[in-house]
Amino acid sequence: MRTLLYNIARLYTPDTQRAYGSVRTLTDVSLLLEDGLIADIMDRPRPDVEADEQLDGQNKTVIPGFVDAHTHPVFWKTREDEFIMRIQGKTYEEIALAGGGIRNSVRRFREADKEQIKQVTLQRLGYFALFGTTTIEAKSGYGLSTEDEIKTLEIIKELNEELPLQMIPTFLGAHEIPDEYQDDRQGYIDLIINEMIPLVTERKLARFCDIFCEKNVFTVEESRAILQAAQKHGLASRLHADELHPFGGAELAAEVKALSADHLVQISDQGIEAMAQAGVIPIVLPGTTFFLGKDQYAPARKMIDAGCQVAVATDFNPGSSTTHNIQLMWTIAALKMGLLPQELLWATTHTAAASLNLSQQLGAIEPGKQADLAVLDIPNLNYLPYHYGMNHTVMTIKKGRVIYPR
């Protein structure tokens, strides 16, 4: 299948041969897509080019499809009641300690059968493509039992086979201590290590293991034990780290050579240095800080200055960041973290793909890479975070196929 995407006014892509934030800019070009890959970038359509399909770029802007490297899309009920509690002055931590938060979602998740949850998840996933996202990392973590964690990962696997949106599955059984193990922490950790991880890997349901390394959740020592067990079974490491307290999660990420450490609002200078030296990718989640009504954001600029390549994601989930709109993350990250549009392009495409071990296939517009593209109605890259709250997507293309037209 050969597709010609013509009439592209501007094309922006990370220049992967140069430093983080370097952008290659082309004008008045066409793209030849073949069998789901980018075959050629042309100044204009050549007369001898044959194509099975022609797509009009409408004189718009083309960038790589967004890669959202931190999402929690598989859950049953929403938690707008907790949002109202936060408006009234309750903190996220207070709500969680009172039995709300993640454990609230777990109780509700267990009430529904697999098909019910699969159908509501299916409805949610389409919104990612609407905003130009072509790949997401998708975590489990609202089951917190062997049966329900497997059920979550099976839903991700089945929807991956049915939908054009690409989901990269992550096992997050260590998202919280469930109600029935509140008085037996070690019992739940043993369940994760001895039963969940072996079964997840035996059935090939995940590529990564994540953990919520945080005060009142999992300690650094507990996190290390779980991640090392997962690594022995072939699951690469990711961490929720240093979100609410400076807890040593970033240092642990460096120690276990995790692909990413995420949140990092309270990261220490030592944690930043350790991650930079180990090549761990920080994934910052500005929408979460915004939605929780907090004022302190992850120090993304300090991380970049230390030599880290920062990624930005939505953290789509039912409690602390209920948005699919990665374009909005550009605006918040620009204003609250000081990230420039060129850096944000990298952060939501190439670097995000690298955090998933996919930068050889995704995240840049180069011959041989997957034809994952977002066509945007913007006059230049600076306009994307500037005109905020809008969906600028005209067309989303995944593996050469249009999956969202306006």
N, C-alpha and C positions, 0 to 999 in steps of 0.2 A: 504494500500500500504506500503510494507516494502522494504527499500532500504539499502544495505550495501555499505558504502563508505570505501574501504579498501586501504591498501598500502599507508598510510599517514606517511611520514617520521617525521614530526614535527607538533605539534598542540599548538597554543598559544591562550589563552583566558583570559580576565579579571578575576581575582580571586575576585569574588563579596563578599566573606566573609572577605576580608581584605581591606586595605586602597587603595585609589586611586593610580593607577600606579602599583599595585601588579598584577603580571601575573603568571598564571599557565601554565607550560610548560610540554608537554608530547611528548614522542618519540615512533615511531613504534606502532601506534594505528589504530583502525578502529572505525567507527561510525555506529550505527544502527539507521536508520531514519524510523519512523512509522507515517503514516497519517499526514505528514507535521511537525512532532515534532522530537526532539532528544530523542530516547528511551534509548540508552546505549552508553557508551564509553568503548571500550574493548582494552586490550593489543594487542590482535590479534583476527582474526575471530574465533569464537568458532565453532567446527564441527557441533553442533546441531542447529546453527542459520539458519533459513530459510528466504530467501528474494525473493521478486518478481523481484528485479532488483539489479545488482551489478555495482558499479562505481569504476573505478580504480583511486585512488588518485595520481598515477604516481610517487610515492616516493617524493611528493612535500610537501609544508607547507599549513596548513589549519588554518584560523582564522574566527571569526564571520563575516558575511556579513557586509559591511560598512553601517552605518546609516548617511545619509547626512541631517542634521537637519536645513538647511537654504538654500532654493532654490526658484527661480522665473521662473519656466519652461514654463509658458503659456504666450506667446507674439507672435506678428505677424512678424515684421521686425527687422533685426539686425541693429546695430549702429556703423559700422566700420568707418564711416565718422567722428564720434566724437573721435574715437581712434586716427585718424590721427591728429585731432585738438589738442589732448593732446600731441602728439609727437612734435607738432609745438609750444608748450608752454602754451596752454590754460589749466586752471585747471578744474576739474570736477564741482566745484561750479560756475565758470564763464560760463561754457557751460549751466548749468542748469538754471541760472538766465537769460540767453539770450533766454530761451525757449526750450533748448535741454533737455537731460537727460530723466527723467521719463515722463515728459509731451510730449516729442517727441514720446516715445513709445505709449503713450495713444492715440495721434492723429492717429497714424498708425493702432493701434489695432482696433479702431472704424471704420476704412475703410473696414475691412474684415468681412466676415460672420463667423458664428460659425463653420461650417464644414471646412472651409479653415484653421482656427486657430487650430482646433482639429487635422487635418492631419499633420501640421508642428510640433505640439507638440508631436504627436505620433512618428514622426521620431527622434526627439531629445531625447526622454526618453530612447530609447534603449542604448544610450551611457553610461548611468549610470551603467547598468548591465555589460557592457563591462569592466568597471574598478573595478568590484567587489562590487558595491553598490546594496543593496537589498531593502532598504527603504529610501524614501526621504520625507521631509516636503515640501509641495508645496503651495506657496502663490499666491493669486490673487494680484491685485494692478495695472494693466495696463489698466483697464477699467474706473474706477473712475466715473461711473454713476451706478445707480441701475441696469439697464438693462445689462451693460457690466460686472459689477462685478459678477452678477448672472451667466452670460454666461461663465465667466472664471471658476467659481466653478463647474458649470455643466460639463464642459469639463474635469475637474479633476475627478469628480465622475464617468463619463462615461468611461474614460480611466482606472480608477481604477478597473472597472468591466471587462475590456477587456484585461488588461495586467497583467503579474505576478508581475511586480514591484509594491511595496506597496507605495502609496502616502498618506500622512497625510495632510488634507486640512486646510489652514489658510486663514482667511479673512483679507485682507490688503487694505480695501477701503481708509484708512488714509495713503496712500503712498505719496501723494502730493495733492496740491490744483489744480484742473483742470483749464484749460484756462477760461472756462465760469464762474468760481467762483473767479477769481483773485481779484475782487473788492467786494466780499461778502464771506469772510472766514467763518463767522458764519453760513451763509446759507448752506454751504457745510457740516459743522460739524453737523448741525441740520439734514441734509439729511442722513448722516451716522447713527446718533443716532436714529432718528425717523422712518426711512424707510429701510435702508440697513440692519442694524443689526437684526431687527425683522424678515425681510423676509429671511435672510440667516439662522437664527436659526429655523424658522418655517419649512423651507424646508430641514433642517438637512444637510446643505452643507459645514459646517466647524466645526472644533473642537476648534480652537483658533482664537483670534483677535490680530492682530499685528498693530503697528503704527510707523511711522518714526518721532520720537521725536528728533528734531534737529533745529538749527537756520535756519530761512527762510523756515521751513516746518511746523511742529506742535509744539507749545509750551508745556511746562510741564503741564500747567493748561488745555489746550485743550486735551492733551494726557490722562490725568487723567479722564476727563469727558467721553471720548470715551471708555476707557478701563473699567471704572466702569459701564457704560451702557451695555457693552458687557457681563460683568460678571453677571449682573442681568438676562441676557438671556441665561446664561450657557456656555459662551465662555471663556475659560481660556486665560490668558494674555501672550503675548510676546512683546518685544520692539526692534526696531532698536534704539540704544542709544549711545550717546557720540561718534559718528563716526568722525565728522568733528570739533566739538568744545566741550569743557567741559560744558555740558548743563544741568546736573542734571537728565539725563535719567536713570542712574543706581540707583540713590536714589529713583526715582519714581518706578522702577521695584521692589525694595525691599518693598516699601510702599504698592503697590497693590498686592504683593505676586505673581508676575509673575513667570512663569516656567523658562523663559530665558530672558536675555538681550543680544543683539548681536552687533557685531562690537567692540565698547568699546575702540577704539584707544585713545580717549582723556579722559578716565575715571579718576575721582579724587580718591584720597586715601579714602576719605569719602564714595564714591560710592562703592569702593571695599569692605570696611568694612561692609557697609549696606547690600550688596548682600550676603556676607559670613554669616552674622547673620541671614538673612532671608531665606537662602538656595536657592537663585536664581542661576541658572546655566549660567555662561558666555559662550556664543558661539563666538569664535574668528574666523575671516575670513581673513586669511593671503593672500589668492589669490587676494582679493579685493585691499588691500594696495599695493601689488606687481603690479597689473594690472593698477592701477591709477598712478603708477610711484612715489609713496611716500616712505619716508624713515622711518617714525615712525609707529611702529607696536603696537598692543594692548599688554599691560604688562601682558602677561599670567603667567609668573613665579611669579610675585608679587601677582596675584590672587590666585594661588595655595598655595603660602606661607601663605596667609591670611585664607586659609581653603576652598576655592572654588574648585569645581570639574569642570574643564574647558572642553568644547567640541570644536571641530574644524569642520568647514563645508566649502563647496566650494563657497556659495553664487552665484551659477550659475544664470546668468541674462544677458540681452542683452547689458548692458552698462558698468558695472564696474567689471565683473568677468565672462568671457565667457568660462568657463571650467567645464567639468564633472569629471575631474580627481582628486579624493580625495587623491590618492597616491602622487600626486604632492604637495598637501597641507601638507603632512607629511614633505617633504623636506623644504618647506618654513618656516613652523612652527618650525622645528628643528633649522634651521640656524638663523632665525630672532627673534624667541621668546624663544629659549633655551629649547624647549620641548624634552624630551627623548622618544625613541621608545615605551617604556612601557606605558608612559603617552599618547602618540599619539594613541596607541591601544585603551585605555579607551576612549579617546576624540572622536574617530570616530566610536565607537560601543556602549558600555554600557552607558556612560554618555550622548552621543547623544540621545540614546533611552530614558533615564530618562528625558531629556528635552521635550520629546513628551509624557510623561506619559506611556511609553511602556517598561520600564526596566524589568518588570515581564515576558514579552514575548520575548524580543529581546536583542541583544547586548552581549551575552555570550554563550559559548558552554557548556550547562548543560542539563541533562535529564529533559524533560518537557518543555523546551523552543523551540521556532520555529526553524526548521532546515534551518536557513539562514546562508550560508557559502560562503567563498571565498577561492578557492584553488590557491595558489600563487607559482610561480617558484622562490623562494628565499631560500637561505641556512639558514637564521636566521632572526630574527626580525629587527636587526640593518641594514640589507642589503636593506630593503624597502626604507627608505629615502636616503640612500647612493647612490644607483644606480638610479639617478633621471631622470625624463622625460620619463621613460619607463612605459609600462603597463605590470605588472608582473602577471596579472590574467590568469590562465589556464582554470578555470571553476568557474561559479557563480551558486549557488544553492539557490532557494527560496522555502521555505516550502517543502523541500525535492525534488524539481524538478529542473533539470538543465535548467537555463534560458540563460546561455551564455557558450558555449564551444569554446575553441580556435580551 
